[in-house]
Amino acid sequence: MRTAKPLSDQTKNWDAVYRDLQRQIIAGQLRPRERLVEDEIIERTGATRHAVRRAFDELERVGLVIRQPNKGVQVRDYSIAEVEELYEIRECLETRAATHFDRPAGPELVSQLTDIATRHREASRSQRYGEVFSLNNVFHEVLYRAAGNQQLADAILHYTFATHPIRTRAFPSEELREIAIGEHFDMIDAIARGAPEELAGIIRKHIQGPKEFYLKATYIQGSI
């Protein structure tokens, strides 16, 4: 009779599968629209079927994969029109949130964001893409929660998740990562001074880089 693994072991098991697949998607080893085959992952990792399905659930939750009838789980992809629509919404929401920073931010918020941005920079320069992914998300959620409108912050979070496959495609580009790092610190400086218009301008630039990278890659591959 096979002995069931302790819950803690099961948790580690699915989390390891999730992080391995996340890394492959972010690094471009798993391409947009590529299918994730359950049996192949089980054979490669030695994980249980339950663990692989739990990893798929988490990848779907953060927007990196999609489940489709008769196609299973595949790396998420968007048409050019969908990308433009999503980023139009993001720009509207995020620049609106910037207007709430019309007074200098308190030292606690500045310190918290600086700490996250510093760790994000270190992870980026060490090419720890999983940490880059999570710390980037944390930075933006902390920033927009601090704007004070929680419904607006929830909407931004929703569309940030929706664009994860677009944003992460640019992660292997050192140049784009360095630009994003600089823009994070520029955002912190703007909120520390209470400069909402400047912050909105930085945000517009910040979200455009990964979008343009994705569209260029999509055009080159003919994946419209």
C-alpha positions as CSV (number, residue, x, y, z in Angstrom):
1,M,0.0,0.0,0.0
2,R,1.4,3.4,-1.0
3,T,1.8,5.8,1.8
4,A,0.4,9.3,1.2
5,K,2.9,12.1,1.3
6,P,2.5,14.7,4.2
7,L,0.6,17.8,3.1
8,S,3.8,19.9,3.4
9,D,5.6,17.6,0.9
10,Q,2.6,17.9,-1.5
11,T,2.7,21.6,-1.2
12,K,6.4,21.8,-2.0
13,N,5.8,19.4,-4.9
14,W,3.2,21.5,-6.7
15,D,5.1,24.7,-5.9
16,A,8.3,23.4,-7.4
17,V,6.4,22.4,-10.6
18,Y,4.7,25.8,-10.7
19,R,8.0,27.7,-10.3
20,D,9.7,25.5,-12.9
21,L,6.9,26.1,-15.5
22,Q,6.8,29.8,-14.6
23,R,10.5,30.1,-15.2
24,Q,10.3,28.4,-18.5
25,I,7.4,30.7,-19.7
26,I,9.1,33.8,-18.5
27,A,12.4,32.8,-20.1
28,G,10.7,32.0,-23.4
29,Q,11.5,28.3,-23.3
30,L,7.7,27.7,-23.4
31,R,6.3,29.8,-26.2
32,P,2.9,31.5,-26.5
33,R,0.2,28.9,-27.5
34,E,2.4,26.0,-26.6
35,R,0.5,23.2,-24.9
36,L,1.5,22.0,-21.4
37,V,1.1,18.2,-21.5
38,E,0.2,16.8,-18.1
39,D,1.8,13.4,-18.6
40,E,5.0,14.8,-20.0
41,I,5.4,17.1,-17.0
42,I,4.7,14.2,-14.6
43,E,7.4,12.0,-16.4
44,R,9.9,14.8,-16.4
45,T,9.5,16.0,-12.8
46,G,8.3,12.9,-11.0
47,A,5.5,15.0,-9.5
48,T,2.0,13.6,-8.8
49,R,-0.9,14.3,-11.1
50,H,-2.5,16.3,-8.3
51,A,0.7,18.5,-8.0
52,V,0.8,19.2,-11.7
53,R,-2.9,20.2,-11.8
54,R,-2.4,22.4,-8.8
55,A,0.5,24.1,-10.6
56,F,-1.7,24.6,-13.6
57,D,-4.3,26.2,-11.4
58,E,-1.7,28.7,-10.1
59,L,-0.4,29.5,-13.6
60,E,-3.9,30.1,-14.7
61,R,-4.6,32.3,-11.7
62,V,-1.7,34.6,-12.4
63,G,-2.6,34.7,-16.1
64,L,0.3,32.8,-17.6
65,V,-1.7,30.0,-19.1
66,I,-5.3,29.4,-20.3
67,R,-7.5,26.3,-20.4
68,Q,-9.4,25.7,-23.6
69,P,-11.9,23.0,-24.5
70,N,-10.3,20.1,-26.3
71,K,-6.9,21.9,-26.2
72,G,-6.0,21.5,-22.6
73,V,-3.6,24.0,-20.9
74,Q,-1.5,26.3,-23.1
75,V,0.7,29.3,-22.6
76,R,-1.4,32.4,-23.0
77,D,-1.2,34.6,-26.0
78,Y,-3.0,37.6,-27.3
79,S,-3.8,39.1,-30.7
80,I,-2.4,42.5,-31.6
81,A,-5.9,44.0,-31.2
82,E,-6.3,42.5,-27.7
83,V,-2.9,43.8,-26.6
84,E,-3.8,47.3,-27.7
85,E,-7.2,47.1,-25.9
86,L,-5.7,45.8,-22.7
87,Y,-3.0,48.5,-22.6
88,E,-5.4,51.3,-23.3
89,I,-7.4,50.2,-20.2
90,R,-4.2,49.9,-18.1
91,E,-3.0,53.3,-19.1
92,C,-6.4,54.9,-18.2
93,L,-6.5,53.1,-14.8
94,E,-2.9,53.6,-13.8
95,T,-2.5,57.2,-14.8
96,R,-5.8,57.9,-12.9
97,A,-4.3,56.3,-9.8
98,A,-1.2,58.6,-10.2
99,T,-3.5,61.7,-9.7
100,H,-4.0,60.6,-6.1
101,F,-0.3,61.2,-5.2
102,D,-0.7,65.0,-5.2
103,R,1.1,65.3,-1.8
104,P,4.5,64.0,-0.8
105,A,4.3,60.4,0.3
106,G,5.2,59.4,3.8
107,P,8.7,58.0,4.6
108,E,7.3,54.6,5.4
109,L,5.8,54.1,1.9
110,V,8.9,55.5,0.3
111,S,11.1,53.2,2.3
112,Q,8.9,50.1,1.6
113,L,8.9,50.8,-2.2
114,T,12.6,51.5,-2.2
115,D,13.3,48.1,-0.5
116,I,11.1,46.3,-3.0
117,A,12.7,48.1,-6.0
118,T,16.2,47.3,-4.7
119,R,15.4,43.6,-4.3
120,H,13.8,43.6,-7.7
121,R,17.0,45.2,-9.2
122,E,19.2,42.6,-7.5
123,A,17.0,39.7,-8.8
124,S,17.0,41.2,-12.3
125,R,20.8,41.5,-12.4
126,S,21.1,37.9,-11.2
127,Q,18.6,36.8,-13.8
128,R,16.3,35.3,-11.1
129,Y,13.2,35.8,-13.3
130,G,10.8,34.2,-10.9
131,E,11.7,36.8,-8.3
132,V,11.7,39.6,-10.9
133,F,8.1,38.5,-11.7
134,S,6.9,38.4,-8.1
135,L,8.7,41.5,-6.9
136,N,7.5,43.6,-9.8
137,N,4.0,42.6,-9.0
138,V,4.5,43.5,-5.3
139,F,5.9,46.9,-6.2
140,H,3.0,47.9,-8.3
141,E,0.4,46.5,-5.9
142,V,1.9,48.4,-3.0
143,L,2.1,51.6,-5.1
144,Y,-1.5,51.5,-6.3
145,R,-3.0,50.4,-2.9
146,A,-1.3,53.5,-1.5
147,A,-3.3,55.7,-3.9
148,G,-6.2,55.2,-1.5
149,N,-8.9,53.9,-3.9
150,Q,-9.1,50.2,-3.3
151,Q,-11.6,49.5,-6.1
152,L,-9.3,51.2,-8.5
153,A,-6.4,49.2,-7.2
154,D,-8.4,46.0,-7.6
155,A,-9.1,46.9,-11.2
156,I,-5.4,47.7,-11.9
157,L,-4.5,44.4,-10.3
158,H,-6.9,42.5,-12.6
159,Y,-5.6,44.0,-15.8
160,T,-2.0,43.6,-14.6
161,F,-2.7,39.9,-14.2
162,A,-4.3,39.9,-17.6
163,T,-1.1,41.3,-19.2
164,H,1.4,39.0,-17.5
165,P,2.1,36.9,-20.6
166,I,2.8,40.2,-22.5
167,R,5.0,41.7,-19.8
168,T,7.0,38.6,-19.0
169,R,7.9,38.0,-22.7
170,A,10.3,41.0,-22.3
171,F,12.0,39.7,-19.2
172,P,15.0,38.1,-21.0
173,S,15.9,41.5,-22.4
174,E,18.5,43.0,-20.1
175,E,18.0,46.4,-21.7
176,L,14.3,46.5,-21.0
177,R,14.8,45.2,-17.4
178,E,17.3,48.0,-16.7
179,I,14.9,50.6,-18.1
180,A,12.1,49.2,-15.8
181,I,14.4,49.3,-12.8
182,G,15.2,53.0,-13.4
183,E,11.5,53.8,-13.9
184,H,10.7,52.1,-10.6
185,F,13.1,54.4,-8.8
186,D,11.8,57.4,-10.8
187,M,8.2,56.6,-9.6
188,I,9.4,56.5,-6.0
189,D,11.0,59.9,-6.4
190,A,7.9,61.3,-8.0
191,I,5.6,60.2,-5.2
192,A,8.1,61.3,-2.5
193,R,7.8,64.8,-4.0
194,G,4.1,64.7,-4.6
195,A,4.4,65.1,-8.4
196,P,1.3,63.3,-9.9
197,E,1.7,64.5,-13.5
198,E,5.4,63.4,-13.5
199,L,4.3,60.1,-12.1
200,A,1.7,59.6,-14.7
201,G,4.3,60.2,-17.4
202,I,6.6,57.7,-16.0
203,I,3.8,55.1,-15.8
204,R,2.9,55.7,-19.4
205,K,6.5,55.0,-20.5
206,H,6.8,52.1,-18.1
207,I,3.9,50.1,-19.5
208,Q,4.7,50.8,-23.1
209,G,8.2,49.1,-23.3
210,P,7.0,45.5,-22.7
211,K,3.9,46.1,-24.9
212,E,6.0,47.2,-27.9
213,F,8.5,44.3,-27.4
214,Y,5.6,41.9,-27.4
215,L,4.0,43.4,-30.5
216,K,7.3,43.4,-32.4
217,A,7.9,39.7,-31.5
218,T,4.3,38.9,-32.5
219,Y,4.6,40.7,-35.9
220,I,8.0,39.0,-36.6
221,Q,6.5,35.6,-35.9
222,G,3.3,36.3,-37.9
223,S,1.2,35.4,-34.9
224,I,-1.6,37.9,-35.3
